[in-house]
């Protein structure tokens, strides 16, 4: 669909909304292309490219929402879908016990384009498949390896957002990632090790700079070491956690609890509510003074740095936890006024043209400290160093949790020694973060993204990035088991 045709479709729809007497309306037109290439055991297993187009219209009528969407992009369809959204909003208004009032936001007219040196969709399939085949070949050079996999993923979203308040925003957004896995066998037992580039908004240069072949050799060697490693005795250990592992820990134990709709009890049927209820803001000790968690939807290349959210609110930076005290939430225009805030934090996002925007976790990161990684190890007499993601479990208020990992090393008398396996640690969120007594400096900072963050009914997948440097946690309960293998 050409740009003039898109503009005409949006104009027709919003004219209909304005004529209905609604206090607000917006339309999102989205054209998404996703390419996934996957290799398994030295062969290309699948190449998939998917294109998805459509538009969705939101209407706020007498304090109640209506939403309708269609995959038919035509000027004939736009008024019909607008009328349907208006009809739903009117029906909702007749039943609503509480009226929605949106926080103010100035009108924005802008264009947002992901900076890229190499368009991933311009790179030949032969180049991509050759990289995956060679990467898996490097994995299998290690004796003891029985399985390998490698994949590349890229997504491009072209979007137009127009609102009755005068905002008009165009987007051309990219996201990219790659990974490789190695599985070893020993004495009837299997163990895997993985390498993942972060999901970032940039071009194919992310893949070119990742050095897949060196990483393939490294993880293959570590998979063989891991499968032969001894198990860990349960007990209290000091833990040193790498940035990739911390990204998941932060996501589950701080990211989800900081969504204001959860804290208000509006979201409970998927992944629960939040222990960070509103009376705790500004007073509750979430962690030690070393813990500073900052939401930053403006950092280039990160997943939630889209310029504007799906309310048309400009992306921002703000504190979630400052000096260990919980101080801020992720909000949208609807829920921000519930806690006396006059502006949304710009965290309202939908995962497709057919989804209603909802509050999503921001790019929340742990601010660096002043230590080196050697400093973190040096003061540990008995501990475990953990890298990467493993299994996890967390309760419906994001309070009690357990996490595994991808690789584990014993720390003895200040030195990282040999690998161990079957490490799972348990904690209570504020107790765990209060046990943090050191964070590595900015040179250790790394960013890792999520594209499968589940929320809502019907379920949606949210995208966000969590950055961290390595951090140390004292006297954490390691319960062992096989979940982290």
N, C-alpha and C positions, 0 to 999 in steps of 0.2 A: 504494500500500500504506500503510495507516495505521500510526501509531507503535506501537500495541500489537501489531499483526501483525508488524512488523519485529522487535520485541523477542522475540516468541515464536519467530520463525524463528531468530534468533541464539542464543537459549537452547537450543533443540533441538539445533542444530548443535554447540555447544560442550559440551553434556552428553555427546554422542557421543564427542567428542575426549577429554574427561577420562576417560571410561569405558574408552577404549582403552589407557590407561597412558602416553599421550604426555606429554612434559614441558612442551609449550607448544602453544597453538593460538590463532588469531584469525580473525575474519570481518569482511569489509568489504562493506557493502551500498551500492550507488552508483546514483543517479538523475541523469543528466546531460542537460542541454538546451543545444544549441548553435544559434545563429542567425547566418547569414552573408548579407549583402546586398551585391551587387556591381553596379557600374555600369561601362559601357564606352562611350566616344564619345557621351556625352550621352543615353544610354538605360540603363534598368535591365536588366541582362543576366540576373540570377538572384536569387531569394530562396529560401533554404533554411533549414529548421528541423528539427533532428534530435534525437530523444530516445533515450537508451540506458539500459537498466536491467539490473541483475544483481547477483550476489554472488560473492565468492571466499573460499575457506577455505584457510588455511595450517596445516600440522601439523608440529611438530618431534618426531620419534619416535626415541629412542635416537641423537640427534645427527645426524639426516638429515631433510631437508625433503620434504614432500609438498604439492601444491597442486592444487585442483580448483575449477571455477567453473561457473556456470549463469546463463542469462537467465530462468529460470523461478522467479519469486519466490513460493514457496508453502511451507507447513509440511511438505508431503509431500516436496518436493524437498530440503529442508535436510539430513535425515539421510542421504539417498543421496549427496549431494555430500560430506558429512563423511566418510562411509565410504570414498568413493573417494580423498579426500585422505589418509586414514589408510593405506589400502592402498598408495598410492604411496610414502608416507613409510617404511613397513615394508620395501618393496622396495628403496628407496634405502639404508636402514640396513644391509641385508644385503650391500651392495656398497661402502659408504663406507669409504675408507681413513683419513679424517680426520673426527673428530666435531665438529659445530657446537656451540659454547658461546656463549650470548647474554650480552652485557653487561647488568648489572642496570639496571632502570628502575622507579621507583615507579609504582604504579597511578594513573591519572588519570581523573577524571570531570569532563567539561567540555563546553561548547558553544561553537563558534567560528562567528561570523557576520561576513561581510564588511560593513564600514561602507559605507553608500551613502545618498546624498541622493535619487537618482532610480533606481528599478529599471529597468534597460534593457529588460526584457521587458514593462514597462507602457507604454512609449513607442510610439505608433501607427506602423505601417508607413508611413503617408502622410508622417509627419514625417521619418522616416529617409530615405525615397526622395527626398523634396523636397530635403533637404540634399545628397544625393549628386548629384542632377541640377543643382542650382545651382552646386555646387563644380566639376563638369565644365564647365559653361558658362563659368565664370570662367577655367578653363584655356584654353579655345578662343578667348577674347578676344585672346590673344597671337598676333600674326602669326607664322607658321612652325611652329605646333603642328599635328601631324597625328593624334595619338592621345591619348586620356585614359582614365583609369580611377580609380575611387574605391570604397571598400568600408567596411563596418562589420561588426564581429564581436563577439559576446557569448557567454559561456558561464556556465552555472550548474550547480554540483555540490552535490547534497544527499547526504551520506554518513553512515553509521553504522559506527563501528569498535568492536568488543567483543573482549576477549581473555580467556583463561583465567586471567590474572593479576589480573583485576578492573578493568581499564580499560574505560570506556565513554565514547566521544567522538562527539559529533554535530557536523556541519559544514553550513553553508550558505554556499558560496563563490561569488563572482562574479569574472569577469575580462572585460576589455573592451579594444578597440582600434579604430582607424580609420586609413585611409591614402588618399592621392591621388597619382597618377602623371601626369606629362606627358612626351610624346615629341615631339621636333622633328626636322626633316629639313633637310639642307643639302648640296648638291652630291653627292647620292646616298648620304649618310651619315646615320645615325640616332643620336640620343642622348636619354637619359631622365634625369629628375630626379624625386625622390620626397619626400614628407613623410609621416611616420608618427607617430601618437601612440604613446607607449610602451604595451605591454601591461601593464595594472595591475589590481589587485583593488580596484575602486571602482565607482561607479554611472555612469549616463549623463552625469553632470556632466563626466566626462572629455572627452566629445565636445563638449558645449556650450561648454566653456572653451577648446577647441583653436583656434578662429578659422579654420576650414577655408577660408573664402573668401579671406582675406588670404594664407594659405599657398599656396593654389592659384595666385594671381597671381604670387607669388614664385617658385615652382618652375617655372612656365611660362616666365617671363622667363629664369631660369637655364638651363633646358633649351635655349633658343634660343642663349644665349651659349655654352653648353657644346659644342653641335654645331659651332659655328664657331671654337672655340678651337684654338690651335696645340697640337701634340703636345709631349711633354717629352723632352728629351735624356736618355739614360741617364747615371747617375753617382751620386755621393754627395750627399745633400741632408739638411739638417735638416728634420725633420717636426714639424708641430704638428697633433695629432689631436683631433677633437671627441669629446664623450662618446658619441654614437651609434656612431661608428666604433670607439672604444675598447671598447665593449661586446662586439663580435665578436672583437676581438683578445684581450681578456681571456678570453672564453669558450673560445676554441680553444687558446690558449697557456698558460693557467693553470688555467681551470676544469676541463677534462678531465684534465690531468695530476694535479690534486689529488684525484681520485677514488681512494680507497685500493684498491678492488678492481682497478683498472687497474694501480696501482703494484705490487700483489702478483702480477700476472699472471693473475688470475682472469677478467678481461675483456680479450679480445684479438681476437675475431672480428668486431667492429664498431668501427671507428675506432681500433683498436690499444690499446697499453698506455700506459706513461708513463715519461718519462726521470726523473721525480722519485721515484726508488726510495727505500725506507725508510731506508737508511743516510745519506741526504742531509738528513733532517729535523733541523733545528737547526744545521746547519753550512753548507749549500750556499747560495752567493750567487746568488740568482735574479735580483736586480736591484740598482739603485743604492740608496743610502740614502733617496732620494725615493720609493721604491716601497713602499707599505704596502697590502696587499690583505687586506681583511677580509670574512669570510663572516658575513652577518647575515640569518638567517631569521626575525628578529623585527620588522624594519622594516615599519610599516603600509603597505598597498597593494602591496607587492612580491609577486611570484608564488609564491615559496617560503615566504612567511610565512603558513602555514596553521595555525598554533597547535601542531600535532603532525604528525609524519610518519606513514607507513604501518606503522611499528613501534610506534606509540603513544608515541613519544619526543617530549618537549617541544622546540619550536624554540629555537635558541640563537644566540649571536654568538661568533665566535672568529677568531683570526688565521690566515691562510694564509701571508702573507709579512709580516714585520715588519722595518722598516729594511733592506729588501733581502734578508733571510735567510728561506729557506723553513722554516716552522715547523709547519704543520698541514695535515690532510687533511679531506675530506668522508667521513664514515663512517656505517655502520649498526651495529646491535647484534651482527651476526655478525662483522664484520671489525675493529671497534674493539679487541677483546682481542688481535688479532694484533700490535699495536704497543704493547701494555702499557697501553692506556687503559681505564679502568674504566667509562666511559659512552660511549654513542654520541653523535655530534654531531647526530643527528636528520636525516639526509639520505637516508632510505630512502623512495622513492616509486614508485608504479605509475601508469601512464597510464590504466588502466581497471579495472573490476571483474574482468575476465578476464586481467589481467596480474599476474605475480609482482613484488612490490616489489624494486627494486634501488637501489644507491647512485647518487645523482644529484648534479650540481653544485648547490651552494648559491647564494644571492644573494651573489655575490662582487663587491665594489666596490673601486675605487682611491680611497684616502683623499685628500681635498683637501690642497693645499699652501697657499702664501701669495701666489702671483703673480696678476696680472690677465692677461686675454688679450692686452692690449697689451704687457705685460711679456714674454710668451712670444714675440711677434713681434719686439720691439725688438732682441733680441740675435741675430737671424738675418740673416746676409748673403745667403745663397742657400738657399732652402728651399721647401717646399710645405705648404700648409694643406689638410687632407683632412676632408671631412664625409661621414657616412653609410656604409652598407654597400655593398660590391661583392662580386665573386667572391673566393674564397680557396682555398688549398690548404695542407695541412699533413701531415707524414709520420706514420707509424704510432706514433711515440713522442712526438708533439707537440713536435718539436724544430726541424726546418727548416720554414719557412713562407713563403708569399707572400700578400699582401692587396691588393685593389683598394679602391675606394671609390665613392661616389655623385657627389661633386663635388670639384674640386681648384682651388686658386688658387696662383699663384706668390708667394713672399715674397722681396722684394728690398730689401736694406739696411733691414731692420726694418719694412717696410710690406707689407701684403697688396695685391697689384696685380691683374693680370688672371687670368681663368680659363685653365686648361690642361686637356688631356684625356689619356687613355691612360696613367694613372699606376698602376703596380703596384710595390710594394716587397717586397724579399726580406730575410729575416733568420733568425737562429738565436735561439731563445727567450731564453736567458740573456744573450746578447750584446745583443739588442734592448732588453731591460728594463734592462740596465746602462747603456745609452746615454741613459736618461731623466734629464734634469738639472733639470727644473722641472715642477710641477703647479699648475694654477690653483686659486684659493681656492673656498670652499664656495658662493659666490654663482653659480658656473659649473656646479655639480653637476647632472647630469641622470640619469634612470633609464630604461633600455631593457630590455625583456624578450624572452624567447625561448619559443615554444611548440612548436617543432619540433626540439628537441635530440635527435638520434638516438642510441640506445644499445640494446644487447642483441639477442639472437636467440631468439625472434621480436622484431623491432624495436619499441621504444617511443619515444614523444615526451615529453621532459621539459620542465618549465616552470621558469624561474628569471629573475631580474632582475639586471642588472649596472649599477652606478652609477659615474659618474666625473665629474671636471672635465677640462677640456682639459689636455693634457700635451705636453711637447716632448721629442723624441728626436734625438740628434746623429748625423750622418754615417751615414745609413741608405742602403742600396743600392737605388736606384730603377732598375728594369730596363725600364720602359716596357711597351708592348704594348697590346692592346685589351681586356684582361680587366676593367679597371676602368671601362669606358664604360657 
